[in-house]
Amino acid sequence: MTKPNFTQMTRKELKTYIRQNPTDDEAIRELFVNRRSPNAKKYPYPHSMSKEELDNIFRSKSQN
Amino acid sequence: MPSHEQAIASVCVCQSLSDMLQPIHLFRYDPLYKHIYILAGNNEGIEIIIFEQGNWEFYEDDET
């Protein structure tokens, strides 16, 4: 089976493919490494955060 | 294998996702880059990379 060209896929298509092929590291790296956003928010090791701080981060994301 | 910090951070992140009733679609350790990748969220719109030092990055995908 020939692999699809991951670089040509939209993010949505890539995610659909990854869900169906969760061991395909090449596809996963295309999404998570090659298309990594320079604006992605970075957080420290969660041991230095309170549970409340952590929950607040996820709460804001979950409202979308 | 993931580092100790990475393993602990993964538990914290997954627990918070679960607290917010967010499904986790992909959980993957990449032995080459030494990253953990998590694809989560009702619309697969939450992408998380957990680095070897236990710090992590949150990418919110508008396109989903």
Backbone of each chain as nested JSON, in Angstrom:
{
  "chains": [
    {"id": "A", "residues": [
      {"number": 1, "name": "MET", "atoms": {"N": [0.847, -1.199, 0.0], "CA": [0.0, 0.0, 0.0], "C": [0.879, 1.244, 0.0]}},
      {"number": 2, "name": "THR", "atoms": {"N": [0.606, 2.145, -0.918], "CA": [1.404, 3.369, -0.933], "C": [0.823, 4.358, 0.083]}},
      {"number": 3, "name": "LYS", "atoms": {"N": [1.74, 5.048, 0.723], "CA": [1.311, 6.006, 1.745], "C": [0.868, 7.306, 1.099]}},
      {"number": 4, "name": "PRO", "atoms": {"N": [-0.113, 7.955, 1.676], "CA": [-0.477, 9.272, 1.139], "C": [0.637, 10.285, 1.366]}},
      {"number": 5, "name": "ASN", "atoms": {"N": [0.596, 11.348, 0.6], "CA": [1.583, 12.413, 0.769], "C": [1.113, 13.33, 1.908]}},
      {"number": 6, "name": "PHE", "atoms": {"N": [1.744, 13.143, 3.068], "CA": [1.264, 13.848, 4.262], "C": [1.41, 15.356, 4.15]}},
      {"number": 7, "name": "THR", "atoms": {"N": [2.441, 15.787, 3.422], "CA": [2.668, 17.233, 3.334], "C": [1.554, 17.936, 2.557]}},
      {"number": 8, "name": "GLN", "atoms": {"N": [0.823, 17.16, 1.734], "CA": [-0.253, 17.743, 0.927], "C": [-1.597, 17.77, 1.658]}},
      {"number": 9, "name": "MET", "atoms": {"N": [-1.646, 17.1, 2.807], "CA": [-2.924, 16.977, 3.506], "C": [-3.2, 18.192, 4.382]}},
      {"number": 10, "name": "THR", "atoms": {"N": [-4.485, 18.506, 4.564], "CA": [-4.85, 19.554, 5.517], "C": [-4.67, 18.986, 6.928]}},
      {"number": 11, "name": "ARG", "atoms": {"N": [-4.684, 19.855, 7.915], "CA": [-4.553, 19.383, 9.303], "C": [-5.671, 18.401, 9.637]}},
      {"number": 12, "name": "LYS", "atoms": {"N": [-6.864, 18.735, 9.164], "CA": [-8.023, 17.882, 9.453], "C": [-7.849, 16.493, 8.835]}},
      {"number": 13, "name": "GLU", "atoms": {"N": [-7.374, 16.466, 7.6], "CA": [-7.149, 15.179, 6.925], "C": [-6.072, 14.37, 7.643]}},
      {"number": 14, "name": "LEU", "atoms": {"N": [-5.029, 15.086, 8.073], "CA": [-3.942, 14.409, 8.79], "C": [-4.453, 13.78, 10.082]}},
      {"number": 15, "name": "LYS", "atoms": {"N": [-5.275, 14.527, 10.788], "CA": [-5.802, 14.018, 12.058], "C": [-6.699, 12.799, 11.831]}},
      {"number": 16, "name": "THR", "atoms": {"N": [-7.5, 12.834, 10.785], "CA": [-8.348, 11.683, 10.456], "C": [-7.471, 10.472, 10.149]}},
      {"number": 17, "name": "TYR", "atoms": {"N": [-6.409, 10.708, 9.378], "CA": [-5.498, 9.614, 9.033], "C": [-4.805, 9.061, 10.287]}},
      {"number": 18, "name": "ILE", "atoms": {"N": [-4.369, 9.953, 11.154], "CA": [-3.654, 9.525, 12.37], "C": [-4.569, 8.711, 13.285]}},
      {"number": 19, "name": "ARG", "atoms": {"N": [-5.811, 9.109, 13.347], "CA": [-6.748, 8.333, 14.186], "C": [-6.924, 6.924, 13.651]}},
      {"number": 20, "name": "GLN", "atoms": {"N": [-6.84, 6.789, 12.337], "CA": [-6.978, 5.45, 11.745], "C": [-5.658, 4.683, 11.718]}},
      {"number": 21, "name": "ASN", "atoms": {"N": [-4.553, 5.43, 11.839], "CA": [-3.217, 4.806, 11.788], "C": [-2.361, 5.346, 12.936]}},
      {"number": 22, "name": "PRO", "atoms": {"N": [-2.739, 5.007, 14.175], "CA": [-2.093, 5.647, 15.328], "C": [-0.636, 5.236, 15.569]}},
      {"number": 23, "name": "THR", "atoms": {"N": [-0.114, 4.322, 14.745], "CA": [1.299, 3.953, 14.914], "C": [2.163, 4.514, 13.782]}},
      {"number": 24, "name": "ASP", "atoms": {"N": [1.575, 5.322, 12.927], "CA": [2.339, 5.865, 11.805], "C": [3.092, 7.13, 12.246]}},
      {"number": 25, "name": "ASP", "atoms": {"N": [4.317, 6.914, 12.682], "CA": [5.098, 8.031, 13.232], "C": [5.373, 9.119, 12.204]}},
      {"number": 26, "name": "GLU", "atoms": {"N": [5.466, 8.731, 10.949], "CA": [5.742, 9.721, 9.901], "C": [4.597, 10.739, 9.822]}},
      {"number": 27, "name": "ALA", "atoms": {"N": [3.364, 10.247, 9.843], "CA": [2.198, 11.138, 9.788], "C": [2.113, 11.963, 11.068]}},
      {"number": 28, "name": "ILE", "atoms": {"N": [2.381, 11.326, 12.188], "CA": [2.288, 12.01, 13.487], "C": [3.332, 13.126, 13.576]}},
      {"number": 29, "name": "ARG", "atoms": {"N": [4.541, 12.857, 13.059], "CA": [5.589, 13.899, 13.085], "C": [5.26, 15.04, 12.137]}},
      {"number": 30, "name": "GLU", "atoms": {"N": [4.591, 14.742, 11.042], "CA": [4.19, 15.821, 10.128], "C": [3.265, 16.796, 10.861]}},
      {"number": 31, "name": "LEU", "atoms": {"N": [2.323, 16.248, 11.64], "CA": [1.383, 17.11, 12.357], "C": [2.038, 17.809, 13.549]}},
      {"number": 32, "name": "PHE", "atoms": {"N": [2.757, 17.035, 14.365], "CA": [3.233, 17.576, 15.638], "C": [4.599, 18.268, 15.556]}},
      {"number": 33, "name": "VAL", "atoms": {"N": [5.43, 17.859, 14.594], "CA": [6.774, 18.456, 14.512], "C": [6.853, 19.457, 13.364]}},
      {"number": 34, "name": "ASN", "atoms": {"N": [6.561, 19.011, 12.149], "CA": [6.724, 19.889, 10.985], "C": [5.743, 21.059, 10.992]}},
      {"number": 35, "name": "ARG", "atoms": {"N": [4.55, 20.815, 11.531], "CA": [3.545, 21.884, 11.533], "C": [3.349, 22.485, 12.911]}},
      {"number": 36, "name": "ARG", "atoms": {"N": [4.329, 22.315, 13.724], "CA": [4.261, 22.877, 15.06], "C": [4.164, 24.397, 14.959]}},
      {"number": 37, "name": "SER", "atoms": {"N": [3.264, 24.944, 15.751], "CA": [3.064, 26.383, 15.674], "C": [4.123, 27.128, 16.476]}},
      {"number": 38, "name": "PRO", "atoms": {"N": [4.696, 28.172, 15.878], "CA": [5.664, 28.975, 16.642], "C": [4.974, 29.736, 17.769]}},
      {"number": 39, "name": "ASN", "atoms": {"N": [3.648, 29.857, 17.681], "CA": [2.891, 30.59, 18.707], "C": [2.311, 29.686, 19.775]}},
      {"number": 40, "name": "ALA", "atoms": {"N": [2.638, 28.4, 19.709], "CA": [2.067, 27.467, 20.69], "C": [2.449, 27.893, 22.099]}},
      {"number": 41, "name": "LYS", "atoms": {"N": [1.505, 27.761, 22.999], "CA": [1.767, 28.159, 24.376], "C": [2.558, 27.081, 25.091]}},
      {"number": 42, "name": "LYS", "atoms": {"N": [3.58, 27.549, 25.804], "CA": [4.433, 26.597, 26.52], "C": [4.14, 26.653, 28.009]}},
      {"number": 43, "name": "TYR", "atoms": {"N": [4.186, 25.518, 28.645], "CA": [3.929, 25.434, 30.075], "C": [5.036, 24.649, 30.75]}},
      {"number": 44, "name": "PRO", "atoms": {"N": [5.294, 24.988, 32.007], "CA": [6.362, 24.285, 32.724], "C": [5.923, 22.904, 33.192]}},
      {"number": 45, "name": "TYR", "atoms": {"N": [6.862, 22.162, 33.677], "CA": [6.611, 20.856, 34.293], "C": [5.468, 21.015, 35.297]}},
      {"number": 46, "name": "PRO", "atoms": {"N": [4.363, 20.275, 35.143], "CA": [3.173, 20.532, 35.964], "C": [3.355, 20.336, 37.463]}},
      {"number": 47, "name": "HIS", "atoms": {"N": [4.448, 19.728, 37.863], "CA": [4.724, 19.57, 39.297], "C": [4.822, 20.917, 39.995]}},
      {"number": 48, "name": "SER", "atoms": {"N": [5.221, 21.944, 39.227], "CA": [5.368, 23.268, 39.821], "C": [4.076, 24.079, 39.72]}},
      {"number": 49, "name": "MET", "atoms": {"N": [2.999, 23.446, 39.236], "CA": [1.718, 24.143, 39.127], "C": [0.717, 23.503, 40.085]}},
      {"number": 50, "name": "SER", "atoms": {"N": [-0.264, 24.299, 40.5], "CA": [-1.313, 23.7, 41.327], "C": [-2.326, 23.032, 40.409]}},
      {"number": 51, "name": "LYS", "atoms": {"N": [-3.099, 22.137, 40.992], "CA": [-4.136, 21.451, 40.205], "C": [-5.114, 22.471, 39.634]}},
      {"number": 52, "name": "GLU", "atoms": {"N": [-5.365, 23.515, 40.421], "CA": [-6.304, 24.546, 39.982], "C": [-5.785, 25.292, 38.744]}},
      {"number": 53, "name": "GLU", "atoms": {"N": [-4.489, 25.624, 38.787], "CA": [-3.879, 26.302, 37.633], "C": [-4.0, 25.456, 36.373]}},
      {"number": 54, "name": "LEU", "atoms": {"N": [-3.701, 24.179, 36.553], "CA": [-3.732, 23.244, 35.436], "C": [-5.158, 23.125, 34.892]}},
      {"number": 55, "name": "ASP", "atoms": {"N": [-6.113, 22.984, 35.813], "CA": [-7.514, 22.854, 35.405], "C": [-7.994, 24.097, 34.664]}},
      {"number": 56, "name": "ASN", "atoms": {"N": [-7.536, 25.268, 35.112], "CA": [-7.961, 26.499, 34.451], "C": [-7.491, 26.549, 33.002]}},
      {"number": 57, "name": "ILE", "atoms": {"N": [-6.29, 26.032, 32.761], "CA": [-5.766, 25.998, 31.397], "C": [-6.677, 25.138, 30.528]}},
      {"number": 58, "name": "PHE", "atoms": {"N": [-7.017, 23.97, 31.04], "CA": [-7.823, 23.045, 30.246], "C": [-9.272, 23.489, 30.148]}},
      {"number": 59, "name": "ARG", "atoms": {"N": [-9.736, 24.168, 31.177], "CA": [-11.122, 24.638, 31.145], "C": [-11.302, 25.634, 30.001]}},
      {"number": 60, "name": "SER", "atoms": {"N": [-10.336, 26.517, 29.841], "CA": [-10.449, 27.512, 28.776], "C": [-10.394, 26.853, 27.396]}},
      {"number": 61, "name": "LYS", "atoms": {"N": [-9.651, 25.759, 27.282], "CA": [-9.536, 25.062, 25.99], "C": [-10.803, 24.275, 25.685]}},
      {"number": 62, "name": "SER", "atoms": {"N": [-11.463, 23.814, 26.722], "CA": [-12.592, 22.91, 26.529], "C": [-13.859, 23.634, 26.133]}},
      {"number": 63, "name": "GLN", "atoms": {"N": [-13.82, 24.958, 26.198], "CA": [-15.036, 25.708, 25.871], "C": [-15.202, 25.91, 24.375]}},
      {"number": 64, "name": "ASN", "atoms": {"N": [-14.186, 25.544, 23.617], "CA": [-14.274, 25.755, 22.162], "C": [-15.23, 24.739, 21.514]}}
    ]},
    {"id": "B", "residues": [
      {"number": 1, "name": "MET", "atoms": {"N": [12.487, 5.053, 26.215], "CA": [11.464, 5.207, 27.25], "C": [11.314, 6.679, 27.647]}},
      {"number": 2, "name": "PRO", "atoms": {"N": [10.113, 7.077, 28.054], "CA": [9.934, 8.463, 28.497], "C": [10.732, 8.736, 29.769]}},
      {"number": 3, "name": "SER", "atoms": {"N": [11.064, 9.997, 29.992], "CA": [11.759, 10.365, 31.217], "C": [10.759, 10.386, 32.375]}},
      {"number": 4, "name": "HIS", "atoms": {"N": [11.29, 10.414, 33.576], "CA": [10.445, 10.464, 34.77], "C": [9.527, 11.702, 34.733]}},
      {"number": 5, "name": "GLU", "atoms": {"N": [10.114, 12.86, 34.437], "CA": [9.351, 14.113, 34.401], "C": [8.246, 14.05, 33.334]}},
      {"number": 6, "name": "GLN", "atoms": {"N": [8.617, 13.454, 32.213], "CA": [7.665, 13.336, 31.108], "C": [6.483, 12.436, 31.502]}},
      {"number": 7, "name": "ALA", "atoms": {"N": [6.795, 11.375, 32.201], "CA": [5.749, 10.436, 32.626], "C": [4.786, 11.113, 33.602]}},
      {"number": 8, "name": "ILE", "atoms": {"N": [5.344, 11.852, 34.567], "CA": [4.49, 12.539, 35.544], "C": [3.645, 13.61, 34.847]}},
      {"number": 9, "name": "ALA", "atoms": {"N": [4.278, 14.355, 33.947], "CA": [3.548, 15.406, 33.234], "C": [2.399, 14.803, 32.422]}},
      {"number": 10, "name": "SER", "atoms": {"N": [2.628, 13.629, 31.852], "CA": [1.585, 12.968, 31.057], "C": [0.37, 12.634, 31.903]}},
      {"number": 11, "name": "VAL", "atoms": {"N": [0.626, 12.158, 33.116], "CA": [-0.492, 11.821, 34.003], "C": [-1.29, 13.083, 34.326]}},
      {"number": 12, "name": "CYS", "atoms": {"N": [-0.591, 14.172, 34.652], "CA": [-1.272, 15.432, 34.998], "C": [-2.109, 15.932, 33.824]}},
      {"number": 13, "name": "VAL", "atoms": {"N": [-1.525, 15.91, 32.634], "CA": [-2.222, 16.409, 31.448], "C": [-3.438, 15.531, 31.13]}},
      {"number": 14, "name": "CYS", "atoms": {"N": [-3.245, 14.211, 31.159], "CA": [-4.358, 13.309, 30.827], "C": [-5.462, 13.395, 31.876]}},
      {"number": 15, "name": "GLN", "atoms": {"N": [-5.076, 13.551, 33.134], "CA": [-6.092, 13.672, 34.182], "C": [-6.909, 14.935, 33.978]}},
      {"number": 16, "name": "SER", "atoms": {"N": [-6.248, 16.046, 33.65], "CA": [-6.972, 17.295, 33.428], "C": [-7.896, 17.183, 32.221]}},
      {"number": 17, "name": "LEU", "atoms": {"N": [-7.437, 16.538, 31.16], "CA": [-8.295, 16.334, 29.982], "C": [-9.53, 15.531, 30.375]}},
      {"number": 18, "name": "SER", "atoms": {"N": [-9.293, 14.498, 31.163], "CA": [-10.384, 13.626, 31.597], "C": [-11.362, 14.378, 32.511]}},
      {"number": 19, "name": "ASP", "atoms": {"N": [-10.817, 15.215, 33.4], "CA": [-11.667, 16.03, 34.282], "C": [-12.629, 16.895, 33.47]}},
      {"number": 20, "name": "MET", "atoms": {"N": [-12.133, 17.376, 32.314], "CA": [-12.945, 18.263, 31.475], "C": [-13.77, 17.485, 30.451]}},
      {"number": 21, "name": "LEU", "atoms": {"N": [-13.846, 16.185, 30.635], "CA": [-14.622, 15.297, 29.748], "C": [-14.148, 15.385, 28.298]}},
      {"number": 22, "name": "GLN", "atoms": {"N": [-12.85, 15.603, 28.119], "CA": [-12.297, 15.678, 26.771], "C": [-11.745, 14.314, 26.356]}},
      {"number": 23, "name": "PRO", "atoms": {"N": [-12.182, 13.803, 25.21], "CA": [-11.659, 12.514, 24.763], "C": [-10.192, 12.616, 24.34]}},
      {"number": 24, "name": "ILE", "atoms": {"N": [-9.446, 11.549, 24.555], "CA": [-8.045, 11.484, 24.119], "C": [-7.984, 10.503, 22.947]}},
      {"number": 25, "name": "HIS", "atoms": {"N": [-7.596, 11.01, 21.78], "CA": [-7.625, 10.175, 20.579], "C": [-6.297, 9.493, 20.314]}},
      {"number": 26, "name": "LEU", "atoms": {"N": [-5.218, 10.165, 20.719], "CA": [-3.897, 9.597, 20.44], "C": [-2.977, 9.892, 21.615]}},
      {"number": 27, "name": "PHE", "atoms": {"N": [-2.248, 8.877, 22.028], "CA": [-1.214, 9.059, 23.055], "C": [-0.016, 8.288, 22.549]}},
      {"number": 28, "name": "ARG", "atoms": {"N": [1.063, 8.988, 22.246], "CA": [2.168, 8.34, 21.546], "C": [3.516, 8.85, 22.031]}},
      {"number": 29, "name": "TYR", "atoms": {"N": [4.399, 7.923, 22.365], "CA": [5.784, 8.297, 22.679], "C": [6.625, 8.119, 21.429]}},
      {"number": 30, "name": "ASP", "atoms": {"N": [7.364, 9.154, 21.062], "CA": [8.219, 9.11, 19.882], "C": [9.664, 8.878, 20.329]}},
      {"number": 31, "name": "PRO", "atoms": {"N": [10.179, 7.665, 20.097], "CA": [11.528, 7.346, 20.6], "C": [12.633, 8.141, 19.916]}},
      {"number": 32, "name": "LEU", "atoms": {"N": [12.377, 8.642, 18.703], "CA": [13.396, 9.407, 17.983], "C": [13.527, 10.815, 18.549]}},
      {"number": 33, "name": "TYR", "atoms": {"N": [12.415, 11.513, 18.675], "CA": [12.429, 12.89, 19.169], "C": [12.306, 12.975, 20.685]}},
      {"number": 34, "name": "LYS", "atoms": {"N": [11.951, 11.835, 21.296], "CA": [11.72, 11.773, 22.744], "C": [10.609, 12.722, 23.194]}},
      {"number": 35, "name": "HIS", "atoms": {"N": [9.568, 12.812, 22.368], "CA": [8.39, 13.6, 22.706], "C": [7.235, 12.665, 22.995]}},
      {"number": 36, "name": "ILE", "atoms": {"N": [6.283, 13.135, 23.778], "CA": [4.988, 12.463, 23.857], "C": [3.987, 13.358, 23.149]}},
      {"number": 37, "name": "TYR", "atoms": {"N": [3.213, 12.753, 22.253], "CA": [2.203, 13.496, 21.505], "C": [0.817, 13.083, 21.991]}},
      {"number": 38, "name": "ILE", "atoms": {"N": [-0.026, 14.054, 22.221], "CA": [-1.406, 13.769, 22.606], "C": [-2.334, 14.547, 21.678]}},
      {"number": 39, "name": "LEU", "atoms": {"N": [-3.258, 13.84, 21.088], "CA": [-4.304, 14.472, 20.277], "C": [-5.611, 14.249, 21.023]}},
      {"number": 40, "name": "ALA", "atoms": {"N": [-6.268, 15.342, 21.368], "CA": [-7.443, 15.222, 22.225], "C": [-8.503, 16.243, 21.834]}},
      {"number": 41, "name": "GLY", "atoms": {"N": [-9.607, 16.208, 22.574], "CA": [-10.662, 17.197, 22.384], "C": [-11.807, 16.671, 21.543]}},
      {"number": 42, "name": "ASN", "atoms": {"N": [-12.981, 17.231, 21.787], "CA": [-14.175, 16.764, 21.083], "C": [-14.045, 16.889, 19.574]}},
      {"number": 43, "name": "ASN", "atoms": {"N": [-13.33, 17.91, 19.118], "CA": [-13.142, 18.084, 17.671], "C": [-11.69, 17.824, 17.277]}},
      {"number": 44, "name": "GLU", "atoms": {"N": [-10.988, 17.06, 18.088], "CA": [-9.563, 16.781, 17.86], "C": [-8.777, 18.076, 17.774]}},
      {"number": 45, "name": "GLY", "atoms": {"N": [-9.274, 19.089, 18.462], "CA": [-8.659, 20.399, 18.33], "C": [-7.584, 20.698, 19.361]}},
      {"number": 46, "name": "ILE", "atoms": {"N": [-7.261, 19.73, 20.209], "CA": [-6.238, 19.953, 21.229], "C": [-5.03, 19.075, 20.912]}},
      {"number": 47, "name": "GLU", "atoms": {"N": [-3.894, 19.744, 20.644], "CA": [-2.651, 19.014, 20.376], "C": [-1.651, 19.375, 21.453]}},
      {"number": 48, "name": "ILE", "atoms": {"N": [-1.072, 18.367, 22.071], "CA": [-0.118, 18.62, 23.142], "C": [1.165, 17.837, 22.876]}},
      {"number": 49, "name": "ILE", "atoms": {"N": [2.301, 18.51, 23.084], "CA": [3.592, 17.82, 23.052], "C": [4.18, 17.917, 24.45]}},
      {"number": 50, "name": "ILE", "atoms": {"N": [4.605, 16.798, 25.001], "CA": [5.275, 16.815, 26.302], "C": [6.743, 16.483, 26.072]}},
      {"number": 51, "name": "PHE", "atoms": {"N": [7.608, 17.401, 26.471], "CA": [9.036, 17.261, 26.213], "C": [9.725, 16.452, 27.311]}},
      {"number": 52, "name": "GLU", "atoms": {"N": [10.972, 16.116, 27.038], "CA": [11.722, 15.241, 27.933], "C": [11.866, 15.82, 29.344]}},
      {"number": 53, "name": "GLN", "atoms": {"N": [11.946, 17.143, 29.432], "CA": [12.135, 17.796, 30.733], "C": [10.821, 17.926, 31.501]}},
      {"number": 54, "name": "GLY", "atoms": {"N": [9.715, 17.515, 30.886], "CA": [8.428, 17.578, 31.564], "C": [7.656, 18.854, 31.257]}},
      {"number": 55, "name": "ASN", "atoms": {"N": [8.294, 19.809, 30.564], "CA": [7.547, 20.986, 30.114], "C": [6.724, 20.577, 28.904]}},
      {"number": 56, "name": "TRP", "atoms": {"N": [5.72, 21.341, 28.613], "CA": [4.813, 20.921, 27.546], "C": [4.271, 22.102, 26.784]}},
      {"number": 57, "name": "GLU", "atoms": {"N": [3.754, 21.794, 25.621], "CA": [3.313, 22.821, 24.692], "C": [1.892, 22.493, 24.254]}},
      {"number": 58, "name": "PHE", "atoms": {"N": [1.102, 23.506, 24.148], "CA": [-0.306, 23.387, 23.854], "C": [-0.572, 24.074, 22.54]}},
      {"number": 59, "name": "TYR", "atoms": {"N": [-1.049, 23.366, 21.585], "CA": [-1.361, 24.003, 20.31], "C": [-2.855, 23.91, 20.067]}},
      {"number": 60, "name": "GLU", "atoms": {"N": [-3.474, 25.058, 19.965], "CA": [-4.903, 25.087, 19.722], "C": [-5.134, 25.281, 18.234]}},
      {"number": 61, "name": "ASP", "atoms": {"N": [-5.734, 24.301, 17.63], "CA": [-5.916, 24.324, 16.191], "C": [-7.264, 24.935, 15.846]}},
      {"number": 62, "name": "ASP", "atoms": {"N": [-7.235, 26.056, 15.153], "CA": [-8.496, 26.72, 14.793], "C": [-9.212, 25.972, 13.675]}},
      {"number": 63, "name": "GLU", "atoms": {"N": [-8.412, 25.342, 12.849], "CA": [-8.998, 24.642, 11.697], "C": [-9.673, 23.333, 12.136]}},
      {"number": 64, "name": "THR", "atoms": {"N": [-9.099, 22.693, 13.115], "CA": [-9.452, 21.344, 13.622], "C": [-9.526, 20.275, 12.556]}}
    ]}
  ]
}
